[in-house]
């Protein structure tokens, strides 16, 4: 069984290589999905894969990279979409 979640990370998360940190870890954990900056200053992550690996990704999002300061991580369960790869989206 696979797990999918959408995360909204709030805090100092833009301009601190947060999306690169997420992409590197997603590839290491074989997580599929995407990440992107939002206009309100948060970072959105859609992650799916093995439940243990998705849970590990959630914990990594709670910590963030070196210069980030995480205030809150909102976790929304999602329907599994069987995505291919992991992408950093730009708007």
Phi and psi in radians as a Rosetta constraint file:
Dihedral C 1 N 2 CA 2 C 2 CIRCULARHARMONIC -1.798 0.35
Dihedral N 2 CA 2 C 2 N 3 CIRCULARHARMONIC 2.809 0.35
Dihedral C 2 N 3 CA 3 C 3 CIRCULARHARMONIC -2.223 0.35
Dihedral N 3 CA 3 C 3 N 4 CIRCULARHARMONIC 2.468 0.35
Dihedral C 3 N 4 CA 4 C 4 CIRCULARHARMONIC -2.297 0.35
Dihedral N 4 CA 4 C 4 N 5 CIRCULARHARMONIC 2.393 0.35
Dihedral C 4 N 5 CA 5 C 5 CIRCULARHARMONIC -2.466 0.35
Dihedral N 5 CA 5 C 5 N 6 CIRCULARHARMONIC 2.674 0.35
Dihedral C 5 N 6 CA 6 C 6 CIRCULARHARMONIC -1.989 0.35
Dihedral N 6 CA 6 C 6 N 7 CIRCULARHARMONIC 2.257 0.35
Dihedral C 6 N 7 CA 7 C 7 CIRCULARHARMONIC -2.030 0.35
Dihedral N 7 CA 7 C 7 N 8 CIRCULARHARMONIC 2.456 0.35
Dihedral C 7 N 8 CA 8 C 8 CIRCULARHARMONIC -2.105 0.35
Dihedral N 8 CA 8 C 8 N 9 CIRCULARHARMONIC 1.999 0.35
Dihedral C 8 N 9 CA 9 C 9 CIRCULARHARMONIC -1.822 0.35
Dihedral N 9 CA 9 C 9 N 10 CIRCULARHARMONIC 2.202 0.35
Dihedral C 9 N 10 CA 10 C 10 CIRCULARHARMONIC -1.999 0.35
Dihedral N 10 CA 10 C 10 N 11 CIRCULARHARMONIC 2.486 0.35
Dihedral C 10 N 11 CA 11 C 11 CIRCULARHARMONIC 2.433 0.35
Dihedral N 11 CA 11 C 11 N 12 CIRCULARHARMONIC -2.665 0.35
Dihedral C 11 N 12 CA 12 C 12 CIRCULARHARMONIC -1.501 0.35
Dihedral N 12 CA 12 C 12 N 13 CIRCULARHARMONIC 1.580 0.35
Dihedral C 12 N 13 CA 13 C 13 CIRCULARHARMONIC -2.254 0.35
Dihedral N 13 CA 13 C 13 N 14 CIRCULARHARMONIC -0.062 0.35
Dihedral C 13 N 14 CA 14 C 14 CIRCULARHARMONIC -1.951 0.35
Dihedral N 14 CA 14 C 14 N 15 CIRCULARHARMONIC 2.425 0.35
Dihedral C 14 N 15 CA 15 C 15 CIRCULARHARMONIC 1.457 0.35
Dihedral N 15 CA 15 C 15 N 16 CIRCULARHARMONIC 0.216 0.35
Dihedral C 15 N 16 CA 16 C 16 CIRCULARHARMONIC -2.213 0.35
Dihedral N 16 CA 16 C 16 N 17 CIRCULARHARMONIC 0.412 0.35
Dihedral C 16 N 17 CA 17 C 17 CIRCULARHARMONIC 1.095 0.35
Dihedral N 17 CA 17 C 17 N 18 CIRCULARHARMONIC 0.523 0.35
Dihedral C 17 N 18 CA 18 C 18 CIRCULARHARMONIC -1.114 0.35
Dihedral N 18 CA 18 C 18 N 19 CIRCULARHARMONIC -0.797 0.35
Dihedral C 18 N 19 CA 19 C 19 CIRCULARHARMONIC -1.126 0.35
Dihedral N 19 CA 19 C 19 N 20 CIRCULARHARMONIC -0.672 0.35
Dihedral C 19 N 20 CA 20 C 20 CIRCULARHARMONIC -1.117 0.35
Dihedral N 20 CA 20 C 20 N 21 CIRCULARHARMONIC -0.727 0.35
Dihedral C 20 N 21 CA 21 C 21 CIRCULARHARMONIC -1.025 0.35
Dihedral N 21 CA 21 C 21 N 22 CIRCULARHARMONIC -0.774 0.35
Dihedral C 21 N 22 CA 22 C 22 CIRCULARHARMONIC -1.140 0.35
Dihedral N 22 CA 22 C 22 N 23 CIRCULARHARMONIC -0.809 0.35
Dihedral C 22 N 23 CA 23 C 23 CIRCULARHARMONIC -1.077 0.35
Dihedral N 23 CA 23 C 23 N 24 CIRCULARHARMONIC -0.802 0.35
Dihedral C 23 N 24 CA 24 C 24 CIRCULARHARMONIC -1.020 0.35
Dihedral N 24 CA 24 C 24 N 25 CIRCULARHARMONIC -0.803 0.35
Dihedral C 24 N 25 CA 25 C 25 CIRCULARHARMONIC -1.238 0.35
Dihedral N 25 CA 25 C 25 N 26 CIRCULARHARMONIC -0.622 0.35
Dihedral C 25 N 26 CA 26 C 26 CIRCULARHARMONIC -1.083 0.35
Dihedral N 26 CA 26 C 26 N 27 CIRCULARHARMONIC -0.764 0.35
Dihedral C 26 N 27 CA 27 C 27 CIRCULARHARMONIC -1.152 0.35
Dihedral N 27 CA 27 C 27 N 28 CIRCULARHARMONIC -0.684 0.35
Dihedral C 27 N 28 CA 28 C 28 CIRCULARHARMONIC -1.118 0.35
Dihedral N 28 CA 28 C 28 N 29 CIRCULARHARMONIC -0.644 0.35
Dihedral C 28 N 29 CA 29 C 29 CIRCULARHARMONIC -1.601 0.35
Dihedral N 29 CA 29 C 29 N 30 CIRCULARHARMONIC 0.010 0.35
Dihedral C 29 N 30 CA 30 C 30 CIRCULARHARMONIC 1.036 0.35
Dihedral N 30 CA 30 C 30 N 31 CIRCULARHARMONIC 0.741 0.35
Dihedral C 30 N 31 CA 31 C 31 CIRCULARHARMONIC -1.616 0.35
Dihedral N 31 CA 31 C 31 N 32 CIRCULARHARMONIC 2.446 0.35
Dihedral C 31 N 32 CA 32 C 32 CIRCULARHARMONIC -1.941 0.35
Dihedral N 32 CA 32 C 32 N 33 CIRCULARHARMONIC 2.679 0.35
Dihedral C 32 N 33 CA 33 C 33 CIRCULARHARMONIC 2.503 0.35
Dihedral N 33 CA 33 C 33 N 34 CIRCULARHARMONIC -2.469 0.35
Dihedral C 33 N 34 CA 34 C 34 CIRCULARHARMONIC -2.784 0.35
Dihedral N 34 CA 34 C 34 N 35 CIRCULARHARMONIC 2.891 0.35
Dihedral C 34 N 35 CA 35 C 35 CIRCULARHARMONIC -2.428 0.35
Dihedral N 35 CA 35 C 35 N 36 CIRCULARHARMONIC 2.646 0.35
Dihedral C 35 N 36 CA 36 C 36 CIRCULARHARMONIC -2.793 0.35
Dihedral N 36 CA 36 C 36 N 37 CIRCULARHARMONIC 2.678 0.35
Dihedral C 36 N 37 CA 37 C 37 CIRCULARHARMONIC -1.347 0.35
Dihedral N 37 CA 37 C 37 N 38 CIRCULARHARMONIC 2.526 0.35
Dihedral C 37 N 38 CA 38 C 38 CIRCULARHARMONIC -1.872 0.35
Dihedral N 38 CA 38 C 38 N 39 CIRCULARHARMONIC 2.707 0.35
Dihedral C 38 N 39 CA 39 C 39 CIRCULARHARMONIC -1.096 0.35
Dihedral N 39 CA 39 C 39 N 40 CIRCULARHARMONIC -0.429 0.35
Dihedral C 39 N 40 CA 40 C 40 CIRCULARHARMONIC -1.487 0.35
Dihedral N 40 CA 40 C 40 N 41 CIRCULARHARMONIC 0.111 0.35
Dihedral C 40 N 41 CA 41 C 41 CIRCULARHARMONIC 1.701 0.35
Dihedral N 41 CA 41 C 41 N 42 CIRCULARHARMONIC -0.149 0.35
Dihedral C 41 N 42 CA 42 C 42 CIRCULARHARMONIC -1.490 0.35
Dihedral N 42 CA 42 C 42 N 43 CIRCULARHARMONIC 2.935 0.35
Dihedral C 42 N 43 CA 43 C 43 CIRCULARHARMONIC -2.015 0.35
Dihedral N 43 CA 43 C 43 N 44 CIRCULARHARMONIC 2.356 0.35
Dihedral C 43 N 44 CA 44 C 44 CIRCULARHARMONIC -1.801 0.35
Dihedral N 44 CA 44 C 44 N 45 CIRCULARHARMONIC 2.413 0.35
Dihedral C 44 N 45 CA 45 C 45 CIRCULARHARMONIC -2.302 0.35
Dihedral N 45 CA 45 C 45 N 46 CIRCULARHARMONIC 2.238 0.35
Dihedral C 45 N 46 CA 46 C 46 CIRCULARHARMONIC -1.916 0.35
Dihedral N 46 CA 46 C 46 N 47 CIRCULARHARMONIC 2.107 0.35
Dihedral C 46 N 47 CA 47 C 47 CIRCULARHARMONIC -2.295 0.35
Dihedral N 47 CA 47 C 47 N 48 CIRCULARHARMONIC 2.356 0.35
Dihedral C 47 N 48 CA 48 C 48 CIRCULARHARMONIC -2.517 0.35
Dihedral N 48 CA 48 C 48 N 49 CIRCULARHARMONIC 2.631 0.35
Dihedral C 48 N 49 CA 49 C 49 CIRCULARHARMONIC 2.789 0.35
Dihedral N 49 CA 49 C 49 N 50 CIRCULARHARMONIC -2.705 0.35
Dihedral C 49 N 50 CA 50 C 50 CIRCULARHARMONIC -1.098 0.35
Dihedral N 50 CA 50 C 50 N 51 CIRCULARHARMONIC 2.391 0.35
Dihedral C 50 N 51 CA 51 C 51 CIRCULARHARMONIC -0.921 0.35
Dihedral N 51 CA 51 C 51 N 52 CIRCULARHARMONIC -0.716 0.35
Dihedral C 51 N 52 CA 52 C 52 CIRCULARHARMONIC -1.128 0.35
Dihedral N 52 CA 52 C 52 N 53 CIRCULARHARMONIC -0.681 0.35
Dihedral C 52 N 53 CA 53 C 53 CIRCULARHARMONIC -1.249 0.35
Dihedral N 53 CA 53 C 53 N 54 CIRCULARHARMONIC -0.680 0.35
Dihedral C 53 N 54 CA 54 C 54 CIRCULARHARMONIC -1.124 0.35
Dihedral N 54 CA 54 C 54 N 55 CIRCULARHARMONIC -0.722 0.35
Dihedral C 54 N 55 CA 55 C 55 CIRCULARHARMONIC -1.091 0.35
Dihedral N 55 CA 55 C 55 N 56 CIRCULARHARMONIC -0.669 0.35
Dihedral C 55 N 56 CA 56 C 56 CIRCULARHARMONIC -1.125 0.35
Dihedral N 56 CA 56 C 56 N 57 CIRCULARHARMONIC -0.690 0.35
Dihedral C 56 N 57 CA 57 C 57 CIRCULARHARMONIC -1.104 0.35
Dihedral N 57 CA 57 C 57 N 58 CIRCULARHARMONIC -0.706 0.35
Dihedral C 57 N 58 CA 58 C 58 CIRCULARHARMONIC -1.034 0.35
Dihedral N 58 CA 58 C 58 N 59 CIRCULARHARMONIC -0.773 0.35
Dihedral C 58 N 59 CA 59 C 59 CIRCULARHARMONIC -1.125 0.35
Dihedral N 59 CA 59 C 59 N 60 CIRCULARHARMONIC -0.666 0.35
Dihedral C 59 N 60 CA 60 C 60 CIRCULARHARMONIC -1.113 0.35
Dihedral N 60 CA 60 C 60 N 61 CIRCULARHARMONIC -0.641 0.35
Dihedral C 60 N 61 CA 61 C 61 CIRCULARHARMONIC -1.182 0.35
Dihedral N 61 CA 61 C 61 N 62 CIRCULARHARMONIC -0.531 0.35
Dihedral C 61 N 62 CA 62 C 62 CIRCULARHARMONIC -1.214 0.35
Dihedral N 62 CA 62 C 62 N 63 CIRCULARHARMONIC -0.472 0.35
Dihedral C 62 N 63 CA 63 C 63 CIRCULARHARMONIC -1.647 0.35
Dihedral N 63 CA 63 C 63 N 64 CIRCULARHARMONIC -0.810 0.35
Dihedral C 63 N 64 CA 64 C 64 CIRCULARHARMONIC 1.278 0.35
Dihedral N 64 CA 64 C 64 N 65 CIRCULARHARMONIC 3.066 0.35
Dihedral C 64 N 65 CA 65 C 65 CIRCULARHARMONIC -1.321 0.35
Dihedral N 65 CA 65 C 65 N 66 CIRCULARHARMONIC 3.090 0.35
Dihedral C 65 N 66 CA 66 C 66 CIRCULARHARMONIC -0.833 0.35
Dihedral N 66 CA 66 C 66 N 67 CIRCULARHARMONIC -0.863 0.35
Dihedral C 66 N 67 CA 67 C 67 CIRCULARHARMONIC -1.668 0.35
Dihedral N 67 CA 67 C 67 N 68 CIRCULARHARMONIC 0.075 0.35
Dihedral C 67 N 68 CA 68 C 68 CIRCULARHARMONIC -1.411 0.35
Dihedral N 68 CA 68 C 68 N 69 CIRCULARHARMONIC 2.774 0.35
Dihedral C 68 N 69 CA 69 C 69 CIRCULARHARMONIC -2.364 0.35
Dihedral N 69 CA 69 C 69 N 70 CIRCULARHARMONIC 1.778 0.35
Dihedral C 69 N 70 CA 70 C 70 CIRCULARHARMONIC -1.469 0.35
Dihedral N 70 CA 70 C 70 N 71 CIRCULARHARMONIC 2.191 0.35
Dihedral C 70 N 71 CA 71 C 71 CIRCULARHARMONIC -1.714 0.35
Dihedral N 71 CA 71 C 71 N 72 CIRCULARHARMONIC -0.651 0.35
Dihedral C 71 N 72 CA 72 C 72 CIRCULARHARMONIC -2.787 0.35
Dihedral N 72 CA 72 C 72 N 73 CIRCULARHARMONIC 2.539 0.35
Dihedral C 72 N 73 CA 73 C 73 CIRCULARHARMONIC -2.209 0.35
Dihedral N 73 CA 73 C 73 N 74 CIRCULARHARMONIC 1.942 0.35
Dihedral C 73 N 74 CA 74 C 74 CIRCULARHARMONIC -1.541 0.35
Dihedral N 74 CA 74 C 74 N 75 CIRCULARHARMONIC 2.252 0.35
Dihedral C 74 N 75 CA 75 C 75 CIRCULARHARMONIC -2.030 0.35
Dihedral N 75 CA 75 C 75 N 76 CIRCULARHARMONIC 2.139 0.35
Dihedral C 75 N 76 CA 76 C 76 CIRCULARHARMONIC -2.123 0.35
Dihedral N 76 CA 76 C 76 N 77 CIRCULARHARMONIC 2.031 0.35
Dihedral C 76 N 77 CA 77 C 77 CIRCULARHARMONIC -1.086 0.35
Dihedral N 77 CA 77 C 77 N 78 CIRCULARHARMONIC 2.473 0.35
Dihedral C 77 N 78 CA 78 C 78 CIRCULARHARMONIC -2.257 0.35
Dihedral N 78 CA 78 C 78 N 79 CIRCULARHARMONIC 2.868 0.35
Dihedral C 78 N 79 CA 79 C 79 CIRCULARHARMONIC -1.340 0.35
Dihedral N 79 CA 79 C 79 N 80 CIRCULARHARMONIC 2.388 0.35
Dihedral C 79 N 80 CA 80 C 80 CIRCULARHARMONIC -1.090 0.35
Dihedral N 80 CA 80 C 80 N 81 CIRCULARHARMONIC 2.282 0.35
Dihedral C 80 N 81 CA 81 C 81 CIRCULARHARMONIC -2.002 0.35
Dihedral N 81 CA 81 C 81 N 82 CIRCULARHARMONIC -0.052 0.35
Dihedral C 81 N 82 CA 82 C 82 CIRCULARHARMONIC 0.946 0.35
Dihedral N 82 CA 82 C 82 N 83 CIRCULARHARMONIC 0.888 0.35
Dihedral C 82 N 83 CA 83 C 83 CIRCULARHARMONIC -1.254 0.35
Dihedral N 83 CA 83 C 83 N 84 CIRCULARHARMONIC 2.857 0.35
Dihedral C 83 N 84 CA 84 C 84 CIRCULARHARMONIC -1.974 0.35
Dihedral N 84 CA 84 C 84 N 85 CIRCULARHARMONIC 2.155 0.35
Dihedral C 84 N 85 CA 85 C 85 CIRCULARHARMONIC 1.273 0.35
Dihedral N 85 CA 85 C 85 N 86 CIRCULARHARMONIC -3.072 0.35
Dihedral C 85 N 86 CA 86 C 86 CIRCULARHARMONIC -2.324 0.35
Dihedral N 86 CA 86 C 86 N 87 CIRCULARHARMONIC 2.270 0.35
Dihedral C 86 N 87 CA 87 C 87 CIRCULARHARMONIC -2.184 0.35
Dihedral N 87 CA 87 C 87 N 88 CIRCULARHARMONIC 2.625 0.35
Dihedral C 87 N 88 CA 88 C 88 CIRCULARHARMONIC -1.727 0.35
Dihedral N 88 CA 88 C 88 N 89 CIRCULARHARMONIC 2.038 0.35
Dihedral C 88 N 89 CA 89 C 89 CIRCULARHARMONIC -1.637 0.35
Dihedral N 89 CA 89 C 89 N 90 CIRCULARHARMONIC 2.564 0.35
Dihedral C 89 N 90 CA 90 C 90 CIRCULARHARMONIC -2.152 0.35
Dihedral N 90 CA 90 C 90 N 91 CIRCULARHARMONIC 2.419 0.35
